[in-house]
Amino acid sequence: MHRFRPTVIVAACVATLVLAIAPAATAAAHRTQRPPIVLIVMENHEYGSIVGSSSAPYLNRAFIPRGMLFTRYLAVRHPSLPNYLAMTSGTTSGCHSDDCPRRTYRTNNLFHQLSAAGIGWVAWEESMPTRCALGSSGSYVAHHNPPLYYRNLFPRICPFRDRPYPSRLPARLPPFSFITPNNCHNMHDCSVATGDTWLRNHVPPLLRRDAVVIITFDEGSSSLGGGGHVMTAIAGRHVPRGVRKRKRFTHYGLLAGLERWFGFPRLNAAVRARPIPL
């Protein structure tokens, strides 16, 4: 007759549990050990007014040659806000203007996916007066700040994660950063040259922190694709240099690429979109 040995059974159960959770833990660790992703959204310029323009020397002589340029990247609508929603949730949620109500849409979104997975992120909004500011103020424009529109980021996530652009970057960036320059530096109210100078001053410190930096424009001036043909480029130590991607991409593909990077299910129109390579 064999004696019952509970310690052996407990040890076996613990070993089984460790083996079961190890793949998930490894996957989560792998995501957090990858280089941080930074997405910077500029405003209202068609591809041809940026790529090859003498007014944008930083973009054309430094950033684009360092990485990957998408030559057929299309925004999805006019005006601005629907594009910000599209690139972060895969849908415009029926918003067709810049005056759609904040804290309203129940749509799942990239910010909520990151929070639910325990992956750090920040939305840095230049010239925003306080965290998660719902109203425009000076050169801060609220409808360029997409976390304000998603109900599942309230009451706690948006006030914690949506912050004024820092005077000094942290030594270590979170896994994902969404950056909106103010309405002058994003080329909306000021010149292409002004925005290019802002990028020249602010992008290199991000690259020095080993980030993969994506620069895109919310919309162009034409109706191509619904929102215009816009410049989108990626650079970073992990990005091949001097590459031109000539296939068609959209803001939905931007979201698809980000979700694939972080291991998330694709949302809404991102399911069918060609993901940008990251």
BELRASUL-V815366 format. One record per run of one state. SS is the DSSP state (~ for helix, > for strand, _ for the rest). FROM is the first residue (numbers start at 1). TO is the last residue. If there is no record, write none. Layout:
BEGIN
SS	FROM	TO
SS	FROM	TO
END
This chain:
BEGIN
_	1	5
~	6	33
_	34	36
>	37	42
_	43	46
~	47	49
_	50	56
~	57	66
_	67	67
>	68	74
_	75	79
~	80	89
_	90	104
>	105	105
_	106	109
~	110	116
_	117	120
>	121	125
_	126	136
>	137	137
_	138	139
>	140	140
_	141	141
~	142	144
_	145	145
~	146	149
>	150	150
~	151	153
_	154	156
~	157	161
>	162	164
_	165	175
>	176	180
_	181	191
~	192	208
_	209	211
>	212	217
_	218	223
~	224	226
_	227	228
>	229	229
_	230	231
>	232	235
_	236	242
>	243	250
~	251	262
_	263	267
~	268	271
_	272	278
END
